[in-house]
């Protein structure tokens, strides 16, 4: 987090934009913490909210759009050319495609709130040839909800923002893990 703080200090709005764009693609950027911290800085008058919110939303949408097109442009080639070399079963790819066709919209909408998932949802949308219009509606709505949530938490929580965000992320990971185990258990019972 210290490196991110120095980056913001040195590069301000451009640094925030770049960090979030790269973070959404999958670089190790603490996205929630960064957004909450900028909300806190805005509440202290150190960053202008009128400039900050468009920068955060633009950086986030650029990152997810880049992931989508990366998946769309390279997906078929990579998955078929290298599937044998990296032990990817083509049947598993087909099942993943069917799952994503059915539930991918919702993954784009809520995936931002789940660390690790947000980095893959757009990539899988591109890999599965989700139409751009459908991708944009769900991904950008999810981005707006995610940014608003963490920015608002940082803005209103003041100096306590870090502890709340950290606990929020840990809680989200635990809930997702428990939900996945429950789904797998119920599926095996059938």
N, C-alpha and C positions, 0 to 999 in steps of 0.2 A: 504494500500500500504506500510505503514511503516513496518509492520510485514514481508512482502515479501522482502523488502530491507535488513532487518536484516538477514533473512534466506539466501539470496544470499551472503551477506557479510560473514556469518559464514560457509556456506557449498559450496559456489562457484558453480562449474559446476554440482556437484551432487544435490545441492539444486535446481538449475534451472530445471534439469531433473525431479526430484520428483515433484516439484510444477506444472510443465506443465502436467505431467502424471495425477496427481490428478485433475488438473483444467479441463482437457478435459473430464474426467469422470463425473464431475459435482460439485466438491468441490469449495468453494468460493475463487477462485484464479483469479485475474485480468489478464487473459491470454494475451490480446493485449498489455496491459501496461507492463507486464513482458517482453515480446519479444522486444517491442520497447526500453525499458530501457536497455536490454542487448545489443541491437544494439548501443545505445548511449555509454555504457561502452566500447564496442569494439572500437568505433571511438576514444575514449579517451586513448586507449591502456591499459585499465584495465582488459580486457578479450581478450583472443586470438581467433580471428575469425575462425581459422582452427579447434579449439576444440569446439567452441561455437555452430556453425551451426549444426554439427552432433548431439550434445547434445540436442539442441532445437528440431530438426526434430525427433530424436529418442524418446524423451519424449512425444511429441505430438502423434506420431504414436503408441506408447505403450498405451497411454490413450484411443485412439479411438479403437484400437484393443481389449483392455480389455472390453470396452463398447459393442462392437459387440458380443464378446463371452458370455458376461453376458446375453445379450438379446437372443442369440441363445440357450444357455443352460437352461435358466430359463423361457423363454418367453411362450411357450405353456403351461407349468405347471402352472405358475402364472396366466396367462390370463384366463385359463379355471377353475382352482380351486377357484380363488378368484373373478371372474367376478361378481357373484351374491352378494357377501359380500360387495364389494366396488362400487356397482351400475354401472358396466360396461356392456353396452348392447352388446351382441355377434354380432348383425348386424352392430353396429358401428365398432367393431373390424374387421369385414370382409371388410367393406368399407375402413377402414384405410389401410388394407392390399392391397386392389386393388389400392388405390391411391399410396401407396409406391412402389408397383410393377411397376407402370407406371412412377412415378417421383422421386423415391428414389435415383437413380444415381445422379441426379442433386442436390438433397438436400445434398448428401455427398460431392459433389464438391464445392458448394458455401455456405454450412451450416456453415462452420468455420467463415465466415464473419458476421454472425448474432448471437449476444449473446443470449444464451438460446437454440438456435436451434442446435448449434454444439454439445451440450451435449446430445441431443436426437437422432440425425440422425443415429449414429452407433448402438445405442440400438434398434431402430426401424428396422434397416437393419437386425440385428440378430433375432429380434422377427418375422420378415417376411421371414426368411430363405433365404435371399439374398445369392447367392453363394459367397464363400470367395474371389474367384478370381475377380469377378465383384466388390465386396466391396473394395478390396485392390486397384484396379486400380483407382477408383473414390475418395476414402477416402484419399489415400496417395498423389494423385495429388493435391487434395484440401488442404491437410496439407502443402505441399511444396509451393503452391501459397500463402497461408495465412502467413506462417512463413516468406517467402521472402518479402512479402508486409510490414509487421509490423517491421521486422528487418531492412529493408532498410529505412523505415520512421525514425526509431530511430537513425540509423547510420547517415543519412544525415541532419536531422533536428536539431541535437545538443540539446541544452538545451530546445528548444521549443517542443520537442517530446511529452511531456505530454499533452499540450493543444491541439495539433493537433489530437492525438489519442483519447482523450476524446470527442472532437467534431465529429470525424469520427464515433465513436460508437453511439453517440446520433443520428447523421444523419442516420445511418444504421437502427436503431430501428424505427425512424419515417418513413422512406421509406418502410420498411417491413410492418408496421402497415397500412399505407395508401394503399399499394398494396393489402393487405388482405381485407380491407374494400371495395376496388374497385371490387375485385373478387366476394365477397359476394353480392354486390349490383348488379352486372351484372348477376349473377346466379339467383337472385330472380326476375329479370326483365323477364327472359325467360319463 
